[in-house]
Amino acid sequence: MTFVDLDGAAAEIDVTVVAEPWRDQGVGTGLKAASVLALIEDGVEPCRTGGSADNHAIRRANHVIGFLIDEQWVTLAPPDQV
Ligand SMILES: CC(C)(COP(=O)(O)OP(=O)(O)OC[C@H]1O[C@@H](n2cnc3c(N)ncnc32)[C@H](O)[C@@H]1OP(=O)(O)O)[C@@H](O)C(=O)NCCC(=O)NCCS
């Protein structure tokens, strides 16, 4: 499943999840791509999404679909980790 948050004409794809037995078979990429195509057909723009640095699968899917990285989050580290 994939959840899309619509805000006016813009969309934020919040979360995409594939049941474990079906992972790594192209389902996540295909699902997210189909969702993006449907949004574009409906005139939704821009389509934004995220993907944490340690989540290779969603970052690969985003890349294959055509998302470009335009910003990154930062976290304030505790003093003992600086
Ligand atoms: C992220 C997720 C949706 C991807 O769905 P999927 O159907 O497994 O993904 P795909 O089969 O389309 O694979 C996409 C790419 O990731 C790679 N990949 C898949 N599972 C992987 C894994 N466990 N580790 C590393 N790479 C993986 C695939 O090989 C493919 O790479 P390629 O384009 O180089 O061939 C799925 O792993 C999932 O539900 N994860 C838990 C929820 C989550 O983290 N969602 C994303 C954050 S919102």
The ligand as an SDF file (V2000), in Angstrom:
LIG
                    3D

 48 50  0  0  0  0  0  0  0  0999 V2000
   10.6240   -0.1660    0.8190 C   0  0  0  0  0  0  0  0  0  0  0  0
    9.6930   -1.2220    0.2310 C   0  0  0  0  0  0  0  0  0  0  0  0
    8.2980   -0.6090    0.0490 C   0  0  0  0  0  0  0  0  0  0  0  0
   10.2460   -1.6090   -1.1540 C   0  0  0  0  0  0  0  0  0  0  0  0
    9.3250   -2.4910   -1.7750 O   0  0  0  0  0  0  0  0  0  0  0  0
    9.8480   -3.7400   -2.6440 P   0  0  0  0  0  0  0  0  0  0  0  0
    8.6940   -4.2750   -3.4010 O   0  0  0  0  0  0  0  0  0  0  0  0
   10.6010   -4.6700   -1.7640 O   0  0  0  0  0  0  0  0  0  0  0  0
   10.8870   -3.0000   -3.6310 O   0  0  0  0  0  0  0  0  0  0  0  0
   11.3300   -3.4340   -5.1100 P   0  0  0  0  0  0  0  0  0  0  0  0
   11.2360   -4.9250   -5.2560 O   0  0  0  0  0  0  0  0  0  0  0  0
   10.5640   -2.5830   -6.0750 O   0  0  0  0  0  0  0  0  0  0  0  0
   12.8670   -3.0660   -5.0920 O   0  0  0  0  0  0  0  0  0  0  0  0
   13.3420   -1.7390   -5.2530 C   0  0  0  0  0  0  0  0  0  0  0  0
   14.8560   -1.7620   -5.2270 C   0  0  0  0  0  0  0  0  0  0  0  0
   15.2870   -2.0620   -3.8790 O   0  0  0  0  0  0  0  0  0  0  0  0
   16.0890   -3.2550   -3.8680 C   0  0  0  0  0  0  0  0  0  0  0  0
   15.7550   -3.9510   -2.6440 N   0  0  0  0  0  0  0  0  0  0  0  0
   14.5840   -4.5660   -2.3340 C   0  0  0  0  0  0  0  0  0  0  0  0
   14.6280   -5.0550   -1.1000 N   0  0  0  0  0  0  0  0  0  0  0  0
   15.8590   -4.7460   -0.6000 C   0  0  0  0  0  0  0  0  0  0  0  0
   16.4980   -4.9780    0.6600 C   0  0  0  0  0  0  0  0  0  0  0  0
   15.9050   -5.6210    1.6690 N   0  0  0  0  0  0  0  0  0  0  0  0
   17.7640   -4.4960    0.8150 N   0  0  0  0  0  0  0  0  0  0  0  0
   18.3760   -3.8360   -0.1620 C   0  0  0  0  0  0  0  0  0  0  0  0
   17.8150   -3.5750   -1.3860 N   0  0  0  0  0  0  0  0  0  0  0  0
   16.5650   -4.0390   -1.5840 C   0  0  0  0  0  0  0  0  0  0  0  0
   15.6950   -4.0070   -5.1170 C   0  0  0  0  0  0  0  0  0  0  0  0
   16.7170   -4.8790   -5.5410 O   0  0  0  0  0  0  0  0  0  0  0  0
   15.4970   -2.8520   -6.0850 C   0  0  0  0  0  0  0  0  0  0  0  0
   16.7450   -2.3390   -6.4970 O   0  0  0  0  0  0  0  0  0  0  0  0
   17.1630   -2.2260   -8.0470 P   0  0  0  0  0  0  0  0  0  0  0  0
   16.3190   -1.1310   -8.6300 O   0  0  0  0  0  0  0  0  0  0  0  0
   18.6080   -1.8920   -7.9900 O   0  0  0  0  0  0  0  0  0  0  0  0
   16.8660   -3.5880   -8.6570 O   0  0  0  0  0  0  0  0  0  0  0  0
    9.6340   -2.4940    1.1360 C   0  0  0  0  0  0  0  0  0  0  0  0
   10.9520   -2.9390    1.3620 O   0  0  0  0  0  0  0  0  0  0  0  0
    8.9480   -2.2390    2.4800 C   0  0  0  0  0  0  0  0  0  0  0  0
    7.7170   -2.3670    2.5900 O   0  0  0  0  0  0  0  0  0  0  0  0
    9.7410   -1.8650    3.5130 N   0  0  0  0  0  0  0  0  0  0  0  0
    9.1810   -1.5530    4.8390 C   0  0  0  0  0  0  0  0  0  0  0  0
    8.4740   -0.1970    4.8360 C   0  0  0  0  0  0  0  0  0  0  0  0
    9.4040    0.8940    4.4110 C   0  0  0  0  0  0  0  0  0  0  0  0
   10.5380    1.0070    4.8630 O   0  0  0  0  0  0  0  0  0  0  0  0
    8.8780    1.7670    3.4870 N   0  0  0  0  0  0  0  0  0  0  0  0
    9.6600    2.8800    2.9620 C   0  0  0  0  0  0  0  0  0  0  0  0
    9.6290    4.0560    3.8320 C   0  0  0  0  0  0  0  0  0  0  0  0
    8.1550    4.9520    3.5800 S   0  0  0  0  0  0  0  0  0  0  0  0
  1  2  1  0
  2  3  1  0
  2  4  1  0
  2 36  1  0
  4  5  1  0
  5  6  1  0
  6  7  2  0
  6  8  1  0
  6  9  1  0
  9 10  1  0
 10 11  2  0
 10 12  1  0
 10 13  1  0
 13 14  1  0
 14 15  1  0
 15 16  1  0
 15 30  1  0
 16 17  1  0
 17 18  1  0
 17 28  1  0
 18 19  1  0
 18 27  1  0
 19 20  2  0
 20 21  1  0
 21 22  1  0
 21 27  2  0
 22 23  1  0
 22 24  2  0
 24 25  1  0
 25 26  2  0
 26 27  1  0
 28 29  1  0
 28 30  1  0
 30 31  1  0
 31 32  1  0
 32 33  2  0
 32 34  1  0
 32 35  1  0
 36 37  1  0
 36 38  1  0
 38 39  2  0
 38 40  1  0
 40 41  1  0
 41 42  1  0
 42 43  1  0
 43 44  2  0
 43 45  1  0
 45 46  1  0
 46 47  1  0
 47 48  1  0
M  END
$$$$
